[in-house]
């Protein structure tokens, strides 16, 4: 039994659902519609006490489901009054810690790894360690994957929706890059360290190809209806990928800095623009007006794309690459971005 959320007519609705075995597959079904405000089913008799409205349990019983107190508490916990969560939170965590944990046997661990999809493994790996390079994916402990076994695809996806809330804004696009294993399409060293250094047009193309491939994977969606349209659980990754940018590109900037310093690159004296707006327009290949009105994010994307073309290691010209980098930094300064 688990809590699920679904957008209906622009509003988030909550459901109590369960996974059940149907032949060789696991499917899901709705047990109780909590509508847009599950908190209305929580009753506070006084003090720090609370309990769930009996109509919820009675409905579940009528469907042949007997929920445990822990299951009900897990579902409604996010909707408790903040002061109640603060008051009883420590006691709840101690109780959860005392729950019996059964060790996983070697043969069971192998079975777990076999039944969990590679896509799910990559998501767990990044959310656990935040690493772009997933060379050690096969060495993940089975206990990290056990919670994905014996669940419907809907329950698994709802779990990831919640887990992904921990991602910081600057991690979101990198996360999407990693979980679709886009690095395997590139031979450049930076593919496993700083994807912002890759040809972003190619990255975008491979991302779209991979998300469409996963959308057609009947094995991955076992038990779920698969249509021609992109599945709603994959739409969020399109948003993650195209509506966000890579995080603080310190690795890329360090790389550029090392490159320029190695060639004894010198900045212009303080107070004097090192690159004129006319030269910057020529270097970036856009009109002066476009550079002036371009957002910082748009400028950064344009810089990365042009840096790919002009980098000496890619067959570009050393001096133009240096001037491009200096122009980029100069325009960012004018836009008020500290360097």
C-alpha positions in Angstrom: 0.0 0.0 0.0 1.4 3.4 -0.9 0.5 7.0 -1.5 0.2 8.1 -5.1 -0.3 11.6 -6.6 -1.8 12.4 -10.0 -2.5 15.7 -11.7 -6.2 16.0 -12.7 -7.4 19.2 -14.4 -4.4 21.1 -13.1 -4.6 20.0 -9.5 -2.7 17.4 -7.6 -5.0 14.6 -6.3 -3.8 11.9 -3.9 -4.7 8.3 -3.8 -4.0 5.3 -1.6 -3.0 2.5 -4.0 -1.7 -1.0 -3.8 0.4 -3.2 -6.0 -0.9 -6.7 -6.7 0.3 -9.7 -8.6 -1.5 -10.4 -11.9 0.1 -13.4 -13.7 3.7 -12.7 -14.2 3.3 -8.9 -13.7 2.6 -6.5 -10.9 -0.2 -4.0 -11.4 -1.7 -1.2 -9.3 -5.2 -0.2 -8.3 -6.8 2.7 -6.4 -8.1 1.9 -2.9 -9.1 5.3 -1.7 -9.3 8.8 -3.3 -8.0 11.4 -0.9 -8.7 14.2 -3.3 -6.6 17.3 -3.1 -6.3 17.6 0.7 -5.5 14.3 2.6 -5.1 16.3 5.8 -8.9 16.5 6.1 -8.9 12.8 7.0 -6.6 13.4 10.0 -8.4 14.0 13.4 -6.7 15.7 16.3 -8.4 14.8 19.7 -6.0 17.0 21.7 -2.4 17.4 22.7 0.0 15.8 20.2 -2.4 12.9 19.5 -3.9 12.2 16.1 -5.7 9.4 14.3 -7.0 8.7 10.8 -10.7 9.0 10.1 -12.4 5.6 10.4 -14.0 6.0 7.0 -10.6 5.4 5.4 -9.9 2.1 7.2 -13.5 0.9 6.7 -13.2 1.5 3.0 -9.9 -0.4 2.8 -11.4 -3.3 4.9 -14.3 -3.5 2.4 -11.8 -4.0 -0.4 -10.1 -6.8 1.5 -7.1 -4.7 2.6 -6.0 -4.7 6.2 -3.5 -1.9 6.6 -1.0 -1.8 9.5 -0.6 1.2 11.8 2.8 1.9 10.3 1.4 1.9 6.7 -1.3 4.4 7.6 1.2 6.5 9.5 3.6 6.6 6.5 0.8 7.6 4.1 -0.5 10.5 6.2 2.7 11.7 7.9 3.5 14.4 5.2 0.1 16.0 5.8 0.2 16.3 9.6 0.4 19.7 11.2 4.0 20.8 11.4 4.0 21.3 15.1 2.8 17.7 15.6 5.5 16.3 13.3 8.1 18.2 15.3 6.7 17.0 18.6 6.5 13.3 17.7 9.1 13.0 14.9 11.9 11.7 17.1 9.7 9.0 18.6 8.6 8.0 15.2 12.1 7.7 13.9 13.2 5.6 16.9 10.2 3.2 16.3 11.2 2.9 12.6 14.8 2.1 13.6 13.6 -0.7 15.8 11.8 -2.5 12.9 13.4 -5.8 12.2 15.8 -5.8 9.3 16.4 -9.2 7.7 19.8 -9.7 6.1 19.9 -10.4 2.4 21.3 -13.8 1.4 23.8 -13.9 -1.5 21.5 -15.8 -3.8 18.7 -13.3 -3.0 21.0 -10.4 -3.7 21.7 -11.8 -7.2 18.0 -12.3 -7.8 17.3 -8.7 -6.8 19.9 -7.4 -9.2 18.4 -9.5 -12.0 14.8 -8.2 -11.5 15.6 -4.5 -11.1 15.9 -2.6 -14.4 19.1 -0.8 -15.4 17.2 2.5 -15.6 16.0 2.0 -11.9 19.6 1.1 -10.9 21.0 4.3 -12.4 18.4 6.4 -10.6 19.1 4.8 -7.3 22.9 5.1 -7.8 22.8 8.8 -8.6 20.3 9.6 -5.8 22.4 7.7 -3.3 25.9 8.9 -4.4 25.4 11.8 -6.9 28.0 10.4 -9.3 28.0 11.0 -13.0 30.4 8.1 -13.7 28.4 5.0 -12.9 31.1 2.4 -13.6 30.4 0.7 -10.3 26.7 0.3 -11.0 26.9 -3.5 -10.8 28.4 -3.3 -7.3 25.5 -1.6 -5.6 24.3 -3.5 -2.4 21.1 -5.5 -2.9 19.6 -3.8 0.1 19.4 -0.5 -1.8 17.4 -2.2 -4.6 15.2 -4.5 -2.5 12.4 -1.9 -2.2 11.9 -2.0 -6.0 11.2 -5.8 -6.1 7.6 -7.1 -6.1 6.2 -3.7 -6.8 4.1 -2.4 -9.7 5.7 0.1 -12.1 3.3 2.7 -10.8 4.5 2.2 -7.2 8.1 2.3 -8.3 7.6 5.5 -10.2 5.7 7.1 -7.3 8.6 6.2 -5.1 11.1 7.9 -7.4 8.8 11.0 -7.7 9.3 11.4 -3.9 13.0 10.5 -3.9 13.8 13.0 -6.6 12.5 15.9 -4.4 16.0 15.8 -2.7 17.7 16.9 -5.9 19.0 20.4 -5.8 18.2 22.7 -8.8 21.7 22.5 -10.2 21.7 18.7 -10.1 18.4 18.2 -12.0 19.8 18.2 -15.6 22.8 16.2 -14.7 20.5 13.6 -13.1 18.5 13.3 -16.3 21.8 13.0 -18.3 23.0 10.2 -16.0 19.9 8.1 -15.7 19.5 7.8 -19.5 23.2 6.8 -19.7 23.9 9.4 -22.3 27.7 9.2 -21.5 27.9 5.9 -23.4 27.4 7.7 -26.7 30.6 9.8 -26.3 34.3 9.0 -26.2 35.4 12.3 -24.7 36.8 12.1 -21.2 34.5 14.9 -20.0 31.5 12.6 -20.7 32.0 11.0 -17.3 32.9 14.2 -15.5 31.4 17.3 -17.0 28.7 16.7 -19.6 28.5 20.5 -20.2 31.7 20.1 -22.2 30.0 17.9 -24.8 28.3 18.9 -28.0 24.9 19.7 -26.6 23.1 19.2 -29.8 24.2 15.6 -29.9 23.4 15.2 -26.2 19.8 16.5 -26.8 19.4 14.1 -29.8 20.5 11.1 -27.8 18.3 12.0 -24.9 15.2 12.2 -27.1 16.1 8.8 -28.7 16.6 7.2 -25.3 13.4 8.5 -23.7 11.4 7.3 -26.8 13.1 3.9 -26.6 12.2 3.6 -22.9 8.6 4.7 -23.6 8.3 1.7 -26.1 9.9 -0.8 -23.7 7.0 -3.2 -22.9 9.1 -5.1 -20.4 9.9 -1.9 -18.4 6.2 -1.0 -18.3 5.0 -4.5 -17.5 1.5 -4.3 -16.1 1.0 -0.7 -17.2 -0.7 0.5 -20.3 1.7 1.7 -23.0 0.3 4.0 -25.7 1.9 6.0 -28.6 2.1 9.2 -26.5 4.9 9.7 -24.1 4.1 8.2 -20.7 3.2 10.8 -18.0 6.0 9.4 -15.8 8.6 10.2 -18.5 7.3 13.7 -19.3 8.8 14.9 -16.0 12.2 13.9 -17.3 11.7 16.0 -20.5 11.0 18.9 -18.2 14.0 18.2 -16.1 16.3 18.0 -19.1 15.2 20.9 -21.2 14.0 23.3 -18.5 17.1 23.2 -16.5 20.8 23.8 -17.0 23.9 21.9 -15.6 25.0 23.1 -12.2 27.9 25.3 -11.3 30.3 24.3 -14.1 33.4 24.6 -11.9 34.9 21.6 -13.6 34.5 23.2 -17.0 35.7 26.6 -15.8 38.7 25.0 -14.1 39.5 23.2 -17.4 39.3 26.5 -19.3 41.4 28.2 -16.7 44.1 25.6 -16.8 44.1 25.8 -20.6 44.5 29.6 -20.6 47.0 29.7 -17.8 49.1 27.0 -19.5 49.5 29.4 -22.4 50.3 32.4 -20.2 47.0 34.1 -21.0 46.9 37.7 -19.7 43.9 39.7 -18.9 43.6 43.3 -20.0 44.4 46.0 -17.4 41.6 46.5 -14.8 39.1 49.1 -15.8 39.4 48.5 -19.5 37.1 46.1 -21.4 39.3 43.3 -22.7 36.9 42.6 -25.6 34.7 45.1 -27.4 31.0 44.4 -28.0 31.7 44.4 -31.8 34.4 41.7 -31.4 32.2 39.7 -29.0 29.3 39.8 -31.5 31.7 38.4 -34.2 33.0 35.7 -31.9 29.6 34.5 -30.7 28.1 34.8 -34.2 25.1 36.9 -33.1 24.1 40.5 -33.3 25.1 43.0 -30.7 21.5 43.6 -29.7 21.0 39.9 -29.1 24.1 39.7 -26.8 22.8 42.7 -24.8 19.3 41.2 -24.2 20.4 37.6 -23.8 19.8 36.0 -20.4 22.8 34.7 -18.4 21.6 31.2 -19.0 21.3 31.8 -22.7 24.7 33.3 -22.9 26.2 30.4 -21.0 24.6 27.9 -23.4 25.9 29.9 -26.4 29.4 30.1 -25.0 29.5 26.3 -24.4 28.4 25.7 -27.9 30.9 28.0 -29.5 33.7 26.8 -27.1 33.2 23.3 -28.6 33.9 24.7 -32.1 36.8 26.9 -31.2 38.6 24.7 -28.7 42.1 23.8 -30.0 41.7 20.2 -29.0 38.7 20.1 -31.4 40.7 21.6 -34.2 39.8 25.2 -33.4 42.1 28.3 -33.1 43.8 29.0 -29.9 43.5 32.8 -30.0 39.9 32.8 -30.9 39.1 30.4 -28.1 40.9 32.6 -25.6 39.1 35.7 -26.9 35.8 33.9 -26.8 36.3 33.0 -23.1 37.3 36.5 -22.3 34.3 37.9 -24.1 32.0 35.6 -22.2 33.5 36.7 -18.9 33.3 40.4 -19.8 29.6 40.2 -20.8 28.8 38.2 -17.7 30.4 41.0 -15.6 28.2 43.6 -17.4 25.1 41.5 -16.6 26.1 41.6 -12.9 27.4 38.0 -12.5 30.4 37.7 -10.1 33.3 35.7 -11.5 
